[in-house]
Amino acid sequence: MDVGGATVAVILGDAAFSLAAFEGGSLVAFRSRRRDCAPDEPERLRDEAIRTAALAGTDAPGRIAVLGPGTPDVVRGLRELGLPAEPAWRAGAPGLPLEAAELAWLGAALG
């Protein structure tokens, strides 16, 4: 399913987060920032995801895949802000979860 725009992966860590933008299956932008788990975290992550999508050459993320500690709250907050967010393990083919092996690079990015 082509949702348009870049897919932005939001990789949450305890003290930092990273954003990876993919276009056509290729990594086109990667950024990291210090994490602040304050109540306004979804708004800040929204802004960072939009900036990352812009670096990838699109106006807005077509999909946001979130992984790491606090994923359910972040996904809920991003959806309330009108963004197409989902847990990374559901961001693959419709109806099929991604295999754990396909997510291993995300953990290594923060290691």
Protein Blocks (a to p, Z undefined) as FASTA:
>chain_A
ZZejadddddddfkbccddddeehiafbdcdddddfbfklmmmmmmmmmmmmmmnopabd
fbdcdedehklmmmmmmmmnopacddfklmmcghiacdfklmmmmmmmmZZ
